[in-house]
């Protein structure tokens, strides 16, 4: 039999892009490929190959990174029969998956592969990954196989589409990558040689710090979102993670302060005094603020809370500081790093409004302003 002979009333030569170079056995049956024909084409040295259970690559060479991603998502897809048919009675070709198998709505690429798709320069390239992690609901009865590493979540987060691929948001992808990099030896065994070379070039803990730092420096997410996801995954107790998180929070705080300086400068707000402690003259300490306008009695604080255990004891003190200042007639404006980054103009309006409203208020109590 000539393997170039069409075996289907719906020939496959029109399937050109990556979604059609990788198909499941069910999809191939819908195109008229009988199981015996599929087995013949996937024999050793044949024109096709099976790269994951039930997932086939329609050429004999090694799969590209795109084909591997698509294969993992098809492997994680629920196998449900397609009900729709085209106008000619043939099975309809859906936008995703081309046939009965579609991307599972709650399945998405996560871990190091997701970070590579998010364009993290500190993540190994996709082609160096021996395994690609796919996040699925905990209820799915699906096992890891080949280069598809199954990761489970009680409630998967909404996926982000990157180059047409459903990908876990950066905080979740980071948590899954860190879990893999800091797990027991049996967990790390899935790391390939090229993958380990790329990561160990800077050392394990340094690699984790670089991944976490790039998430914040690159504007992918706030430090609090990363720490929240690490806490949810119960990773904060691991020594490498604790050290990296301490640096991440400090760096996130410094970046937020830099955004605040830029906001005051670019929107021509009056210059405040920066990073000061306030106290009553000869009296008790009132608290520290990130910026203070003494004439208008307006204080600004950056809300950079994290879910770390330490912050759960510190935050009530921040609330008491705000209440003490407001009782003394001082207006307290609170901003977050995310709002400073994504909506600086709006935050500038909030600060300017608070400064202008000072003329309509009763004079505040006199407070001493001291450098931190």
C-alpha positions in Angstrom: 0.0 0.0 0.0 1.2 3.5 -0.9 1.2 5.7 2.3 0.6 8.7 0.1 -2.7 7.4 -1.1 -5.6 9.2 0.5 -7.4 6.9 2.9 -10.3 9.2 3.7 -13.2 10.8 1.8 -12.0 14.0 3.6 -8.3 14.1 2.7 -5.8 15.4 5.3 -3.5 17.3 2.9 -5.6 20.5 3.6 -4.7 20.4 7.3 -1.7 22.6 7.3 -1.3 24.4 10.6 -0.1 22.9 13.9 -3.6 22.1 15.1 -4.0 19.8 12.1 -0.5 18.2 12.2 -1.4 16.8 15.6 -4.7 14.9 15.9 -6.3 12.3 18.1 -7.4 8.9 17.0 -11.0 10.0 17.3 -10.4 13.0 15.0 -8.6 10.8 12.5 -11.6 8.3 12.5 -13.8 11.3 11.8 -11.7 11.9 8.7 -12.2 8.3 7.6 -8.9 6.8 8.9 -9.7 3.3 10.1 -7.8 2.0 13.2 -5.9 -0.5 11.0 -4.8 2.2 8.6 -3.7 4.3 11.6 -1.7 1.5 13.0 0.0 0.9 9.6 0.9 4.5 9.2 2.3 4.7 12.8 4.5 1.6 12.5 8.3 2.1 13.0 9.6 4.0 10.1 6.1 5.0 9.0 5.0 8.5 7.9 3.1 9.1 11.2 3.8 8.5 14.9 2.0 8.3 18.2 3.5 10.9 20.5 1.1 10.5 23.5 -1.6 8.0 24.2 -4.3 8.5 21.7 -2.5 11.5 20.1 -0.7 11.3 16.7 1.8 13.4 14.8 1.2 13.4 11.1 4.9 13.5 10.1 7.9 11.3 10.9 10.2 13.9 12.3 10.6 15.1 15.9 7.7 17.4 17.1 8.1 21.1 17.3 7.5 22.9 20.6 4.1 24.0 19.2 3.2 20.5 18.3 4.1 19.2 21.7 2.0 21.9 23.4 -0.9 21.0 21.2 -0.5 17.3 21.8 -0.5 17.8 25.6 -3.7 19.9 25.4 -5.3 17.3 23.3 -4.2 14.5 25.7 -5.9 16.5 28.5 -9.1 17.0 26.6 -12.2 15.2 27.5 -13.1 12.6 24.9 -16.7 13.5 24.0 -18.4 12.7 20.7 -18.9 15.7 18.4 -22.6 16.3 17.7 -22.2 18.9 14.9 -21.9 18.1 11.3 -21.1 20.2 8.3 -23.5 21.1 5.4 -22.2 18.1 3.4 -22.9 15.6 6.3 -19.2 15.4 7.2 -18.2 16.1 10.8 -17.9 19.8 11.3 -14.4 21.2 11.9 -14.4 23.3 15.1 -12.2 26.2 15.7 -10.1 24.3 18.3 -9.0 20.7 17.9 -10.5 20.0 14.5 -13.0 17.3 15.3 -14.5 15.6 18.3 -11.7 16.5 20.7 -11.4 20.1 21.8 -9.2 21.8 24.4 -10.7 21.1 27.8 -11.9 24.5 29.0 -10.3 24.0 32.4 -7.0 22.5 31.1 -4.1 24.8 30.5 -0.3 24.8 30.2 1.4 25.6 33.5 4.8 25.5 35.2 8.0 26.2 33.3 6.4 25.8 29.9 3.8 28.4 30.7 6.5 30.8 31.9 8.3 30.3 28.6 5.1 31.2 26.8 4.7 34.3 29.0 8.2 35.2 27.6 10.2 34.8 30.8 13.9 35.1 29.9 14.8 33.2 33.0 12.7 30.1 32.0 14.2 27.4 30.0 13.2 27.3 26.3 10.3 25.1 25.4 12.4 22.8 23.3 14.6 22.0 26.3 11.7 20.8 28.5 11.5 17.0 28.7 8.0 17.4 30.2 5.2 19.9 29.7 2.9 20.4 32.7 -0.8 20.7 32.1 -3.2 21.9 34.8 -6.5 20.1 35.1 -9.3 19.9 37.7 -8.7 17.6 40.6 -11.7 15.5 39.6 -10.2 14.5 36.3 -9.1 10.8 36.1 -6.0 11.5 34.0 -2.4 10.3 34.5 0.9 11.7 33.4 2.2 10.0 30.2 5.2 10.7 28.0 6.1 14.3 28.1 2.6 15.3 29.5 2.9 16.0 33.2 -0.5 16.3 34.8 -0.9 18.9 37.6 -4.2 19.0 39.5 -6.1 22.0 41.1 -9.2 22.0 43.2 -10.4 25.0 41.2 -8.2 25.9 38.2 -7.8 29.7 37.6 -9.1 31.3 34.4 -6.7 30.6 31.6 -4.8 33.3 29.7 -4.5 32.8 25.9 -0.9 33.2 24.7 -0.4 32.7 21.0 -3.6 30.7 20.9 -2.7 28.4 23.7 -4.5 28.4 27.0 -1.9 29.1 29.7 -2.1 29.4 33.5 -1.8 33.0 34.8 1.8 33.9 35.9 1.2 33.4 39.7 -0.1 29.9 39.3 2.5 29.0 36.7 5.2 30.2 39.0 3.8 28.2 41.9 3.8 25.0 39.8 7.3 25.7 38.5 8.6 26.3 42.0 6.9 23.1 43.3 8.7 21.1 40.6 12.1 22.8 41.2 12.0 22.5 45.0 10.3 19.1 45.3 11.8 15.8 46.3 14.2 14.1 44.0 11.4 11.9 42.5 9.6 15.1 41.4 12.7 16.7 40.0 13.5 13.5 38.1 11.3 14.7 35.3 13.7 17.6 34.5 15.6 16.9 31.3 19.4 17.3 30.9 19.1 20.5 28.8 16.4 21.8 31.2 18.6 21.2 34.2 21.6 22.8 32.5 19.6 25.9 31.8 18.4 26.2 35.4 21.5 25.1 37.2 23.7 27.6 35.3 22.7 30.0 38.0 22.0 27.5 40.8 18.7 26.2 42.1 17.8 29.0 44.6 19.1 31.7 42.3 16.9 30.2 39.5 13.9 30.5 41.7 14.8 34.1 42.7 15.2 35.0 39.1 11.8 33.6 38.1 10.0 35.4 41.0 11.9 38.6 40.4 11.2 38.6 36.6 7.4 38.2 37.4 7.5 41.5 39.3 10.1 43.4 37.3 8.5 42.5 34.0 5.1 43.8 35.2 3.5 40.3 34.9 1.9 40.5 38.4 2.2 41.9 41.9 4.4 40.3 44.6 1.3 39.7 46.7 -0.3 37.6 44.0 2.8 35.4 43.7 3.1 35.0 47.5 -0.6 34.2 47.7 -0.3 31.4 45.2 2.9 30.0 46.8 1.1 30.1 50.2 -1.9 28.2 48.7 0.4 25.6 47.3 2.1 25.3 50.8 5.5 26.2 49.4 6.4 29.1 51.7 8.0 26.7 54.3 10.7 25.5 51.9 14.0 27.2 52.6 14.8 28.2 49.0 11.3 29.7 48.6 11.4 31.7 51.9 14.7 33.3 50.9 13.4 34.1 47.4 10.1 35.5 48.7 11.8 37.9 51.1 13.8 39.4 48.3 10.7 39.5 46.1 8.6 41.5 48.6 11.5 43.9 49.2 11.9 44.4 45.4 8.2 44.8 44.9 8.1 47.4 47.6 11.0 49.3 46.0 9.3 49.2 42.5 6.1 50.5 44.0 7.9 53.4 45.6 9.6 54.2 42.3 6.1 54.3 40.6 4.9 56.7 43.3 7.9 59.0 42.7 7.2 59.0 39.0 3.5 59.7 39.6 4.2 62.8 41.7 6.7 64.0 39.1 4.8 63.3 35.9 1.4 64.6 37.1 3.0 67.7 38.7 1.7 67.1 42.2 3.2 69.1 45.1 6.4 67.5 46.4 5.7 65.6 49.7 8.2 64.6 52.3 9.0 60.9 51.7 9.1 57.9 54.0 8.6 59.6 57.3 7.3 58.7 60.8 4.6 60.8 62.4 4.1 61.4 66.1 2.5 63.9 68.4 5.0 66.5 69.8 6.2 65.0 73.0 3.6 62.3 72.6 3.1 58.8 71.2 4.3 57.5 67.9 1.5 57.6 65.3 2.9 55.5 62.5 5.0 55.7 59.3 3.8 56.8 55.9 5.3 56.7 52.4 4.5 60.3 51.6 3.2 63.2 53.6 2.0 66.7 52.6 2.3 68.7 55.9 0.5 71.9 54.7 -2.5 69.9 53.5 -2.3 67.2 56.2 -2.5 64.4 53.6 -0.7 61.1 54.1 -0.2 58.4 51.5 0.6 54.7 52.2 1.3 51.9 49.7 -0.7 48.8 50.5 1.8 46.1 49.7 0.4 43.4 51.9 1.2 39.8 51.4 -0.5 36.7 52.8 2.7 35.8 54.6 2.1 34.9 58.2 4.1 38.0 59.4 1.8 40.4 57.6 -1.2 39.0 59.3 0.1 40.3 62.6 1.4 43.6 61.1 -1.7 44.6 59.2 -3.9 45.4 62.3 -1.2 47.8 63.3 -1.5 49.5 59.8 -5.2 49.8 60.3 -4.7 51.4 63.8 -2.2 53.9 62.3 -4.8 55.0 59.7 -7.5 55.4 62.3 -5.2 57.4 64.6 -4.2 59.8 61.8 -7.8 60.3 60.6 -8.9 61.1 64.2 -6.3 63.9 64.2 -7.8 65.3 60.9 -5.1 63.9 58.6 -6.5 62.5 55.3 -4.9 59.1 54.5 -4.8 58.0 50.9 -4.1 54.3 50.3 -2.8 53.0 46.9 -1.7 49.6 45.7 1.3 48.7 43.5 -1.1 47.4 40.9 -3.0 50.6 40.7 0.2 52.6 40.6 1.3 50.5 37.6 -2.0 50.2 35.7 -3.9 53.4 36.5 -1.4 56.1 37.5 -3.5 58.9 36.2 -6.5 57.8 38.3 -4.3 57.6 41.4 -3.0 61.1 40.7 -6.5 62.4 40.5 -7.3 60.8 43.9 -4.2 62.4 45.5 -4.9 65.8 43.9 -8.5 65.7 45.1 -7.4 65.0 48.6 -4.9 67.9 48.5 -7.5 70.3 47.2 -10.1 69.2 49.8 -7.7 70.3 52.5 -8.9 73.9 52.2 -12.5 72.9 53.2 -11.5 71.0 56.3 -10.8 72.0 59.8 -7.1 72.4 60.5 -5.6 69.1 61.6 -3.7 68.6 64.8 0.0 69.5 64.7 2.2 66.5 64.3 6.0 66.1 64.3 7.5 64.7 61.1 10.6 62.6 61.5 12.7 60.6 59.0 12.4 56.9 59.2 
